[in-house]
Amino acid sequence: MNLTLDKDTKTYNILIIEDNPGDLLLIEDYIEDHILDPQLDYAATYEEAKKRLSLGKDYDIILLDLTLPDLQGEALISEIVKQSNNVPVIILTGYTDIDFSVTSLKMGIADYLIKDAINSYSLYKSIVHNISRRKFILALQESEKRYNNLFHLSPQPMWVYDRESLQILDVNNAAITKFGYSFEEFKTKSLLDFNPVNENNFLEDFIPENFSEHMGYMGDFRYKTKEGDILDVEIHISPITYYERPACIMQANDISERLKYINAIEKQNEKLRNISWIQSHLVRAPLARMMTLLHAMQDPDLMEPGESGFYFEQLNKSAEELDELIRDISRKAAVKDFDKN
């Protein structure tokens, strides 16, 4: 039977800080019972450990004896944690001091194991658990970093507010630029201070909705900047957890220019409707007269002698009237710059 099949085949880089040869040998045996090929480095003093850690090697775990020849106890813990580069540190000690174990955990130690009470499996379990926890924490920190980058670098104004107190907790650069308040000024405000202009029922109608799972587009509103300018904004709200607090992220898209464009298009459409009415009504009258006169001039039975001058005069008047109508249509159809007011 091949016993290596039962061992962990992952690569583990482990620094063992231990000055007792007997304890060191036992720790090695415990590790090799469950890990096929552990990469072990050693330090018998604090100074040796400090040198090892300064080399920049990417350790997965540090096993630390509390009593070294040149440093012991809390001072040793403080220095190793400081230089560990967030690598989990597991204490292996012969002292069963409960109060000290609690203190060491508060100082950043990952686990506190009593040498006489551990076995190969409990040591392996602690090593694997704390390495996995470190990876999870690093992944969480990376996720928070990505959130911060997406939030603060977004071109759309956004702020985060507490779901219960409505206090603003964070705000991005786009909101600071758009609304004119500094980061510190935003942090002193609540959502109540940003109630939309002439929308006194905004909080009553929409904020209670924020406590449910139904979120998203909340509507179009008008907000006032610090300088007093009125902006048309499109509000979107989504629930998030902000540093373990229930919160919401609000995005306020400035749609002022879009609305100006739409209004300009509507005005132009109104012009086109007027042109259509002119074409269907006013243009037909002189055109119908001209067609009637031309028909009469072509039929000798309809045209009395000496009436040709009158007919030509009426044709000329109808042509001038039609020309003026066409000019009016051209003026109405002219596309002007959109109203900037």
Residue pairs with C-beta under 8 A, 6 or more apart in sequence:
4 36
7 33
7 34
7 35
7 36
8 34
8 35
8 36
8 124
8 128
9 36
9 37
10 35
11 37
11 39
12 35
12 38
12 39
12 60
12 61
12 127
12 131
13 39
13 41
13 57
13 58
13 59
13 60
13 61
14 31
14 38
14 39
14 40
14 41
14 59
14 60
14 61
14 62
14 63
14 127
15 40
15 41
15 42
15 43
15 49
15 52
15 53
15 57
15 59
15 61
15 62
15 63
16 24
16 27
16 28
16 40
16 41
16 42
16 43
16 63
17 42
17 43
17 44
17 46
17 48
17 49
17 62
17 63
17 64
17 65
17 68
17 80
18 24
18 27
18 42
18 43
18 44
18 63
18 65
18 92
19 44
19 45
19 65
19 67
19 68
19 69
20 65
23 65
23 92
23 115
24 42
26 115
27 63
27 92
27 123
28 40
29 120
30 118
30 119
30 120
30 123
30 124
31 38
31 40
31 120
31 123
31 124
31 127
32 38
33 120
33 121
33 124
34 120
34 121
34 124
35 124
41 52
41 57
41 59
42 48
43 49
43 51
43 52
44 68
44 69
45 68
45 69
45 70
45 71
46 68
46 70
46 71
46 76
46 79
46 80
47 70
49 68
49 80
50 79
50 83
53 59
53 80
53 83
53 84
53 85
54 83
59 84
59 87
60 87
60 88
60 127
60 131
61 87
61 88
61 89
61 90
61 127
61 130
61 131
62 80
62 84
62 87
62 88
62 89
62 90
63 90
63 92
64 76
64 77
64 80
64 89
64 90
64 91
64 92
65 91
65 92
65 93
66 72
66 73
66 76
66 77
66 91
66 93
66 95
67 73
67 93
68 76
71 79
73 100
74 103
74 104
74 107
77 89
77 91
77 104
77 107
77 108
77 109
78 107
80 89
81 89
81 107
81 108
81 109
86 134
86 138
87 134
88 110
88 111
88 130
88 131
88 133
88 134
89 108
89 109
89 110
90 109
90 110
90 111
90 112
90 113
90 126
90 127
90 130
91 101
91 104
91 109
91 111
91 112
91 113
92 113
92 115
92 118
93 112
93 113
93 114
93 115
94 114
94 115
94 116
95 114
96 114
101 112
104 112
105 112
110 130
110 133
110 134
111 126
111 129
111 130
113 122
113 123
113 126
151 158
151 160
151 170
151 172
151 249
152 172
152 173
153 172
153 173
154 172
154 174
155 174
156 174
156 251
156 252
156 253
157 172
157 174
157 175
157 177
157 178
157 179
157 233
157 251
157 252
157 253
157 254
158 171
158 172
158 174
158 175
158 249
158 250
158 251
158 252
159 168
159 169
159 170
159 171
159 172
159 175
159 186
159 249
159 250
160 168
160 169
160 170
160 171
160 240
160 242
160 247
160 248
160 249
160 250
161 167
161 168
161 169
161 190
161 191
161 247
161 248
161 250
162 169
162 242
162 245
162 246
162 247
163 210
163 211
163 239
163 245
163 246
163 247
163 248
164 246
165 190
166 190
166 191
166 192
166 207
167 189
167 190
168 186
168 187
168 189
168 190
168 191
169 187
169 242
169 245
169 247
170 242
171 183
171 186
171 187
175 186
175 252
176 182
176 183
176 186
178 225
178 231
178 252
178 254
179 223
179 225
179 226
179 231
180 225
180 226
180 227
181 189
181 226
185 226
191 203
191 207
191 250
192 203
194 223
195 202
195 203
196 202
196 221
196 222
196 223
197 221
197 222
197 223
197 224
197 230
198 222
199 221
199 222
202 221
206 218
206 219
206 235
206 237
209 215
209 218
210 237
210 239
210 248
213 239
215 237
215 238
215 239
215 248
216 236
216 237
216 238
217 234
217 235
217 236
218 235
218 236
218 237
219 234
219 235
220 232
220 233
220 234
220 235
220 255
221 232
221 233
221 235
222 230
222 231
222 232
222 233
223 230
223 231
223 233
223 252
224 230
224 231
225 231
231 254
231 256
232 254
232 255
232 256
232 259
233 252
233 253
233 254
233 255
234 252
234 253
234 255
235 250
235 251
235 252
236 250
236 251
236 253
237 248
237 249
237 250
237 251
238 248
238 249
239 246
239 247
239 248
240 247
240 248
240 249
241 247
260 338
260 339
260 340
261 338
263 339
264 338
264 339
267 339
268 335
271 332
271 333
272 333
274 332
275 329
275 332
275 333
278 325
278 328
278 329
278 332
279 329
282 325
283 322
283 325
283 326
285 321
286 318
286 319
286 321
286 322
286 325
287 318
287 322
289 314
289 318
290 315
290 318
290 319
290 322
293 311
293 314
293 315
293 318
294 315
295 302
296 302
296 303
296 311
297 303
297 308
297 311
303 311
